[in-house]
């Protein structure tokens, strides 16, 4: 019984496809989002992937297809798209998917395509992959440029005039601490970030508010995930979920440490002796 991973965020479409395909003799595992799809791909085996390209963002299906292609290169990968002539991701996804199907598609046609692809498998070589830590290390400059471009769009942050180095000089050390954390064994405990503590002190001197510090940290996470998105074709998907959780935890931890040194009240003051 061929096993299908169905990734579709529209509940009605997902349930209709699941019931129809199971009636035709397929074993269907249906998931509503990218995160659950990646988890299934990392822990289970499938013969076919049927993924919507939009879940809910354009190109989300590319993440799922890339994960399946890297983890299970022999699986048939089919993508459902309602806007084939508009999708920016199509040129890239055609290199990974076996076929792109236009919505709405008749169940009979879908069943025929799946059976044909299973009868005539195409060999897909296993691509070399890179760890998330390696990608962030390799694309450090690109991540910083992306972060700076996003910061420059925020009037809340640019109200304080700073040079490029003054604005972004802390990032190499913060990202280095993050890369170190990613390379630690899962059971190991990371040390606190000296770079984050120093960053908090510096931003206080530069006139930042606490809200501005938080916004900078949010943008850092966005920039890091943009870098990973730009390297989807080479990401090691076997560890990507754990790495994403580690990134979020480490960036939040660094923000907390920066806030400790940013808040004057958190620093110990002079000891007051009781009056005689």
KOLSE-958153 format. One record per residue (C-alpha): z, x, y. Coordinates in nm, 3 decimals. Each point is the difference from the previous one (the first is absolute). Example, Ala and Ser with C-alpha at 12.3 -4.5 7.8 and 13.67 -1.06 7.14 Angstrom:
% KOLSE-958153
0.780; 1.230; -0.450
-0.066; 0.137; 0.344
//
This chain:
% KOLSE-958153
0.000; 0.000; 0.000
-0.116; 0.176; 0.320
0.281; 0.041; 0.250
-0.072; -0.077; 0.367
0.205; 0.086; 0.308
-0.073; -0.268; 0.259
0.104; 0.089; 0.358
-0.044; -0.291; 0.242
0.230; -0.107; 0.285
-0.134; -0.358; 0.021
0.224; -0.194; -0.240
-0.253; -0.275; -0.064
-0.283; 0.242; -0.077
0.229; 0.221; -0.207
0.125; -0.286; -0.218
-0.350; -0.144; -0.044
-0.143; 0.335; -0.110
0.293; 0.072; -0.231
-0.021; -0.336; -0.178
-0.379; 0.020; -0.032
-0.005; 0.356; -0.133
0.285; -0.064; -0.243
-0.189; -0.304; -0.128
-0.292; 0.235; -0.069
0.217; 0.224; -0.216
0.117; 0.267; 0.245
0.358; 0.121; 0.035
0.055; -0.027; 0.376
0.278; 0.156; 0.207
-0.015; -0.152; 0.349
0.166; 0.159; 0.306
0.001; -0.112; 0.366
0.003; 0.331; 0.189
-0.084; 0.370; 0.002
0.355; 0.116; -0.073
0.028; -0.201; -0.322
-0.351; 0.103; -0.103
0.084; 0.369; 0.040
0.320; -0.045; -0.198
-0.188; -0.163; -0.289
-0.271; 0.267; 0.006
0.263; 0.274; -0.019
0.190; -0.157; -0.289
-0.253; -0.198; -0.208
-0.349; 0.031; -0.146
-0.295; -0.224; 0.089
-0.364; -0.033; -0.103
-0.112; -0.172; 0.321
0.109; -0.018; 0.364
-0.103; -0.302; 0.207
0.122; 0.047; 0.356
-0.050; -0.177; 0.330
-0.104; 0.244; 0.271
0.229; -0.169; 0.257
0.373; -0.027; -0.088
0.044; -0.086; 0.286
-0.151; 0.293; 0.190
-0.364; 0.103; -0.029
-0.032; 0.280; -0.252
0.330; -0.064; -0.182
-0.199; -0.038; -0.320
-0.129; 0.354; 0.045
0.354; 0.127; -0.052
0.028; -0.193; -0.326
-0.345; 0.105; -0.123
0.072; 0.365; 0.079
0.328; -0.016; -0.189
-0.166; -0.156; -0.305
-0.288; 0.247; 0.007
0.236; 0.297; 0.015
0.254; -0.129; -0.252
-0.232; -0.180; -0.244
-0.350; 0.144; 0.058
-0.145; -0.195; -0.293
0.096; -0.343; 0.135
-0.265; -0.231; 0.146
0.070; -0.050; 0.371
-0.133; -0.310; 0.177
0.060; -0.089; 0.365
-0.014; -0.348; 0.154
-0.108; -0.015; 0.365
-0.075; -0.290; 0.230
-0.167; 0.215; 0.265
-0.216; 0.265; -0.170
-0.220; 0.060; 0.303
0.299; 0.058; 0.229
0.244; 0.201; -0.209
0.041; 0.352; 0.129
0.156; 0.102; -0.331
-0.304; -0.092; -0.210
-0.182; 0.331; 0.038
0.305; 0.182; -0.132
0.098; -0.253; -0.262
-0.348; 0.000; -0.158
0.073; 0.354; -0.115
0.302; -0.126; -0.199
-0.072; -0.359; -0.103
-0.240; -0.098; -0.277
-0.119; -0.301; 0.196
0.075; -0.197; 0.318
-0.006; -0.378; -0.050
-0.054; -0.243; 0.286
0.236; -0.296; 0.038
-0.020; -0.273; -0.103
-0.112; 0.096; -0.351
-0.045; -0.234; -0.294
0.235; 0.060; -0.290
-0.292; 0.003; -0.245
-0.168; 0.279; 0.196
0.325; 0.195; 0.026
0.062; -0.031; -0.373
-0.354; 0.118; -0.075
0.038; 0.305; 0.228
0.334; 0.099; -0.156
-0.137; -0.023; -0.355
-0.313; 0.197; 0.094
0.203; 0.277; 0.165
0.233; 0.020; -0.300
-0.294; 0.022; -0.241
-0.171; 0.269; 0.208
0.275; 0.221; 0.141
-0.087; 0.264; 0.256
0.177; 0.333; -0.032
0.200; 0.085; 0.311
0.131; 0.356; 0.012
0.368; 0.038; 0.084
0.024; 0.129; 0.356
0.230; 0.280; 0.099
0.297; -0.133; 0.194
0.242; 0.135; 0.258
0.365; -0.079; 0.052
0.109; -0.189; 0.311
0.199; 0.308; 0.105
-0.311; 0.220; -0.026
-0.212; -0.247; 0.200
0.257; -0.021; 0.280
0.029; 0.378; 0.005
-0.378; 0.042; 0.004
-0.062; -0.262; 0.269
0.297; 0.078; 0.225
-0.213; 0.047; 0.312
-0.186; -0.326; -0.062
0.326; -0.191; -0.042
0.132; 0.141; 0.326
-0.321; -0.085; 0.187
0.010; -0.353; -0.136
0.366; -0.034; 0.099
-0.076; 0.124; 0.351
-0.291; -0.242; 0.041
0.223; -0.292; -0.099
0.283; 0.113; 0.229
-0.237; 0.026; 0.296
-0.078; -0.370; -0.035
0.364; -0.094; 0.049
0.100; -0.035; 0.367
0.362; -0.011; -0.114
-0.031; 0.364; -0.114
-0.247; 0.142; 0.250
0.212; -0.111; 0.297
0.167; 0.340; -0.041
-0.268; 0.263; 0.071
0.002; 0.280; -0.258
-0.250; 0.261; -0.113
-0.152; -0.013; -0.349
0.241; 0.267; -0.124
0.301; -0.167; 0.162
-0.096; -0.333; -0.153
-0.093; 0.111; -0.350
0.169; 0.337; -0.046
0.262; -0.146; -0.235
-0.248; -0.145; -0.248
-0.089; 0.312; -0.207
0.366; 0.054; -0.087
0.069; -0.367; -0.073
-0.306; -0.024; -0.225
0.095; 0.329; -0.168
0.340; -0.151; -0.084
-0.178; -0.307; -0.137
-0.231; 0.211; -0.216
0.301; 0.190; -0.133
0.164; -0.333; -0.089
-0.313; -0.119; -0.180
0.003; 0.311; -0.217
0.362; -0.036; -0.104
0.079; -0.149; -0.342
0.067; -0.374; 0.023
0.368; 0.054; -0.080
0.052; 0.275; 0.259
0.169; -0.072; 0.331
-0.173; 0.119; 0.316
0.186; 0.186; 0.271
0.025; -0.145; 0.350
-0.282; 0.093; 0.235
0.094; 0.256; 0.264
-0.336; -0.070; 0.165
0.092; -0.369; 0.036
0.335; 0.086; 0.160
-0.167; 0.235; 0.248
-0.267; -0.260; 0.074
0.264; -0.257; 0.094
0.167; 0.241; 0.241
-0.333; 0.094; 0.159
-0.111; -0.360; 0.051
0.330; -0.083; 0.168
-0.053; 0.286; 0.246
-0.359; -0.115; 0.061
0.120; -0.346; 0.100
-0.094; -0.205; -0.304
0.183; -0.320; -0.091
0.118; -0.080; -0.352
-0.276; -0.262; -0.029
-0.262; 0.263; 0.084
0.137; 0.227; -0.273
-0.029; -0.282; -0.252
-0.357; -0.077; 0.109
-0.101; 0.363; -0.043
0.139; -0.005; -0.352
-0.189; -0.317; -0.084
-0.324; 0.158; 0.121
0.070; 0.307; -0.215
0.010; -0.216; -0.314
-0.326; -0.168; 0.104
-0.167; 0.338; 0.055
0.117; 0.133; -0.336
-0.133; -0.305; -0.182
-0.328; 0.027; 0.195
-0.036; 0.355; -0.134
0.052; -0.124; -0.356
-0.248; -0.284; 0.058
-0.258; 0.257; 0.114
0.055; 0.194; -0.323
-0.004; -0.288; -0.249
-0.278; 0.158; -0.203
0.224; 0.293; -0.094
0.354; -0.148; -0.005
0.197; 0.036; -0.323
0.072; -0.369; -0.059
0.237; 0.067; -0.289
0.271; 0.089; 0.255
-0.117; -0.180; 0.311
0.248; -0.290; -0.010
0.297; 0.232; -0.036
-0.138; 0.227; 0.272
-0.050; -0.290; 0.242
0.361; -0.110; -0.052
0.115; 0.360; 0.053
-0.200; 0.027; 0.324
0.151; -0.320; 0.139
0.351; 0.107; -0.098
-0.035; 0.351; 0.143
-0.151; -0.113; 0.332
0.279; -0.256; 0.038
0.257; 0.266; -0.087
-0.146; 0.236; 0.259
0.015; -0.275; 0.262
0.365; -0.063; -0.081
0.079; 0.370; 0.039
-0.192; 0.018; 0.326
0.198; -0.297; 0.129
0.329; 0.172; -0.083
-0.082; 0.291; 0.229
-0.172; -0.227; 0.254
0.311; -0.212; 0.054
0.243; 0.195; 0.217
0.287; -0.217; -0.123
-0.056; 0.120; -0.355
0.069; 0.359; 0.096
0.363; 0.117; -0.009
0.149; 0.044; 0.345
0.284; 0.223; 0.118
0.334; -0.060; -0.163
0.241; -0.183; 0.232
0.363; 0.114; -0.029
0.266; -0.264; 0.052
0.188; 0.019; 0.329
0.337; 0.168; -0.014
//
